[in-house]
Amino acid sequence: MMRISACVVLALVTSACAQFPEVDNATPPGAEVAAYPDLVPLDPLIDEVAATQTDIPESEAQLEARVASLQARANALRGSVLGSSDRRRLEESLQ
């Protein structure tokens, strides 16, 4: 437990020595005098998003079909790579 505590303290002390970039100069020139963006009502935006949403049951059926397909592929890959004659030949060459 003491070793873990020492490692954590060392990591914290080391990270405290890191140099950080200048944040003051991160603002692009002209941003201080730029106009504020227009405020718009949210209702039209919400309606637009609601109109473009996908049908959840259809998407769920597609996802379930994809899961089944991927599981079938995974099961096919779990089989033996070598045939019995190849395995026997390999075992004989290793002895």
C-alpha positions as CSV (number, residue, x, y, z in Angstrom):
1,M,0.0,0.0,0.0
2,M,2.9,2.3,0.8
3,R,4.4,1.7,-2.6
4,I,1.2,2.6,-4.4
5,S,0.9,5.8,-2.3
6,A,4.5,6.8,-3.2
7,C,3.8,6.2,-6.9
8,V,0.6,8.4,-6.7
9,V,2.5,11.2,-4.9
10,L,5.4,11.0,-7.4
11,A,2.9,11.2,-10.4
12,L,1.1,14.2,-8.9
13,V,4.4,16.0,-8.1
14,T,5.7,15.3,-11.6
15,S,2.5,16.5,-13.3
16,A,2.6,19.7,-11.3
17,C,5.9,20.6,-13.0
18,A,4.3,20.5,-16.5
19,Q,4.3,23.7,-18.6
20,F,1.0,24.8,-19.9
21,P,0.5,26.9,-23.1
22,E,-0.3,30.6,-22.9
23,V,-4.1,30.9,-22.5
24,D,-4.1,34.7,-22.7
25,N,-2.9,34.6,-26.4
26,A,-5.5,32.0,-27.4
27,T,-8.1,34.5,-28.5
28,P,-7.8,35.3,-32.2
29,P,-7.3,39.0,-33.2
30,G,-10.6,40.8,-33.7
31,A,-12.6,38.5,-31.4
32,E,-12.9,41.2,-28.7
33,V,-14.7,43.6,-31.0
34,A,-16.8,41.0,-32.9
35,A,-20.6,41.2,-32.7
36,Y,-22.4,38.8,-30.5
37,P,-24.3,36.0,-32.4
38,D,-28.1,36.5,-32.8
39,L,-30.2,34.7,-30.3
40,V,-32.9,32.5,-31.9
41,P,-35.9,30.7,-30.4
42,L,-35.3,27.0,-29.7
43,D,-38.8,25.8,-30.8
44,P,-38.0,25.7,-34.6
45,L,-34.7,24.0,-33.9
46,I,-36.4,21.3,-31.7
47,D,-39.1,20.8,-34.4
48,E,-36.4,20.4,-37.1
49,V,-34.6,17.8,-35.0
50,A,-37.8,15.9,-34.1
51,A,-38.6,15.7,-37.9
52,T,-35.2,14.2,-38.7
53,Q,-35.1,11.5,-36.0
54,T,-35.0,7.9,-37.1
55,D,-37.6,5.3,-36.3
56,I,-36.3,3.7,-33.1
57,P,-38.0,0.2,-33.6
58,E,-36.6,0.0,-37.1
59,S,-33.1,1.0,-35.9
60,E,-33.3,-1.5,-33.1
61,A,-34.2,-4.3,-35.5
62,Q,-31.3,-3.3,-37.7
63,L,-28.9,-3.3,-34.8
64,E,-30.2,-6.7,-33.6
65,A,-29.7,-8.2,-37.1
66,R,-26.2,-6.8,-37.1
67,V,-25.4,-8.2,-33.7
68,A,-26.6,-11.6,-34.8
69,S,-24.5,-11.4,-38.0
70,L,-21.4,-10.4,-36.0
71,Q,-21.9,-13.2,-33.5
72,A,-22.3,-15.7,-36.3
73,R,-19.0,-14.5,-37.8
74,A,-17.3,-14.7,-34.4
75,N,-18.5,-18.3,-33.9
76,A,-17.2,-19.2,-37.3
77,L,-13.8,-17.8,-36.4
78,R,-13.6,-19.7,-33.1
79,G,-13.1,-23.0,-34.9
80,S,-9.8,-24.7,-35.3
81,V,-7.4,-23.1,-37.8
82,L,-5.5,-26.3,-38.6
83,G,-7.0,-29.5,-39.9
84,S,-6.2,-32.8,-38.2
85,S,-3.6,-33.8,-40.8
86,D,-1.9,-30.4,-40.6
87,R,-1.9,-30.5,-36.8
88,R,-0.4,-34.1,-36.8
89,R,2.3,-33.0,-39.3
90,L,3.2,-30.0,-37.1
91,E,3.3,-32.1,-33.9
92,E,5.6,-34.6,-35.6
93,S,8.0,-31.9,-36.9
94,L,8.2,-30.4,-33.3
95,Q,9.3,-33.7,-31.8
